[in-house]
């Protein structure tokens, strides 16, 4: 399979995928994806996106919680 972005070859890998949905941030580890060996473009198959949607829509309890840093760029100097 060739990458439509650069023409490179896709390889199957497990990645860390993240999404923001209704002001919530979700991280999915060990996500199966096709990754371009040349430019790094990532594509998820429909079955994978269905699983992600199910987890988000049904508020499935996560494996764990992690803290993430939050910055404000709107502060006056």
ChimeraX attribute file (.defattr): number of C-alpha atoms within 10 A of each C-alpha:
attribute: neighborCount
match mode: 1-to-1
recipient: residues
	/A:1	10
	/A:2	12
	/A:3	19
	/A:4	10
	/A:5	11
	/A:6	12
	/A:7	13
	/A:8	17
	/A:9	16
	/A:10	20
	/A:11	14
	/A:12	13
	/A:13	13
	/A:14	12
	/A:15	15
	/A:16	11
	/A:17	16
	/A:18	13
	/A:19	13
	/A:20	10
	/A:21	11
	/A:22	6
	/A:23	7
	/A:24	8
	/A:25	11
	/A:26	16
	/A:27	14
	/A:28	15
	/A:29	11
	/A:30	10
	/A:31	17
	/A:32	18
	/A:33	20
	/A:34	21
	/A:35	21
	/A:36	23
	/A:37	16
	/A:38	13
	/A:39	14
	/A:40	16
	/A:41	16
	/A:42	18
	/A:43	16
	/A:44	14
	/A:45	10
	/A:46	9
	/A:47	9
	/A:48	14
	/A:49	13
	/A:50	12
	/A:51	11
	/A:52	18
	/A:53	13
	/A:54	12
	/A:55	15
	/A:56	17
	/A:57	10
	/A:58	8
	/A:59	9
	/A:60	9
	/A:61	9
	/A:62	10
	/A:63	6
	/A:64	5
	/A:65	9
	/A:66	5
	/A:67	5
	/A:68	7
	/A:69	4
	/A:70	6
	/A:71	7
	/A:72	5
	/A:73	6
	/A:74	6
	/A:75	6
	/A:76	4
	/A:77	3
